[in-house]
Amino acid sequence: MASGSEGETAGSENLLEWVQKDKRRFLHAVYRVGDLDRTIKFYTECFGMKLLRKRDVPEEKYSNAFLGFGPEDSHFALELTYNYGVDKYDIGTGFGHFAIATEDVYKLVEDVRAKGGKVTREPGPVKGGTTVIAFVEDPDGYIFELIQRGPTPEPLCQVMLRVGDLERSIKFYEKACGMKLLRKKDNPDYKYTIAMMGYADEYETTVLELTYNYGVTEYTKGNAYAQVAISTEDVYKSARVVDLVTKELGGKITRQPGPIPGINTKITSFLDPDGWKVVLVDHSDFLKELEA
Ligand SMILES: N[C@@H](CCC(=O)N[C@@H](CS)C(=O)NCC(=O)O)C(=O)O
């Protein structure tokens, strides 16, 4: 019926407008490591991160540790997962890096090296640009890009993922997640384009850096990196938005919205068109979890 479809269209327009106004923030990135204490030691001693919290879930045979540069109610964190007895994972080719902003990349690289860390790219201007960067590898082989910048409230500044169709991904994260395209840069000499997607200034908050390598549409995901978590004021509405957008651009909901048994935090999760997982977490439930 005409009136029914008009109603539906109006409903989806409202949802797509709502997601742009929803109060959102990147909460944490979740990934697996082979030895929790080894990674905690590396991040605290080499990068100067703080161990924010730890939990053991023996009934499910795993432990978590949260690390970052400030309290989780206002800062991004890295959520490490250790599965009992599993000491090695495959990182795959799609995951890029986490990034840390620092005022002196040269000094940070020297500190990392002095503590036995592996430097895979010496400090110097990025190819095709002027920003000073370096790459170091953590004990599991996850890459950290060190980026030279002025002081920032959020040194843990990027999660980089490779995607097969940049325009599709930009549209997806704008519409399904309410992100903004903060910056896009093509680097034809090196045959790649990057897009910084996020909720606020890329120098003040964490952003998702999407990388498209010319002609490369497929990557392997491995089993090491898991997902990013983003806060929302309404997981139910969020899931309806994602559902709508996946019909147009691909991806799919992998967990219908609702409370996690036992913890009661409301979440919903989905895969983007490349298969990267995102979890949306109820903001006030998340704050309660931090108090517990
Ligand atoms: N092929 C690269 C494209 C992305 C890229 O090159 N990013 C820049 C940083 S924005 C980089 O890693 N440059 C390497 C260098 O300057 O040594 C990839 O997939 O990682």
The ligand as a Gaussian input file, in Angstrom:
#p B3LYP/6-31G(d) Opt

LIG

0 1
 N       50.278000      -0.565000       0.996000
 C       50.104000       0.117000       2.221000
 C       49.269000       1.369000       2.006000
 C       49.119000       2.212000       3.220000
 C       50.375000       3.008000       3.496000
 O       51.374000       2.933000       2.763000
 N       50.338000       3.789000       4.544000
 C       51.446000       4.644000       4.886000
 C       51.142000       5.400000       6.148000
 S       49.699000       6.413000       5.959000
 C       52.687000       3.801000       5.104000
 O       52.602000       2.737000       5.697000
 N       53.844000       4.250000       4.604000
 C       55.031000       3.454000       4.698000
 C       56.240000       4.302000       4.861000
 O       56.164000       5.536000       4.810000
 O       57.303000       3.693000       5.066000
 C       49.361000      -0.772000       3.218000
 O       48.461000      -1.529000       2.815000
 O       49.709000      -0.724000       4.418000

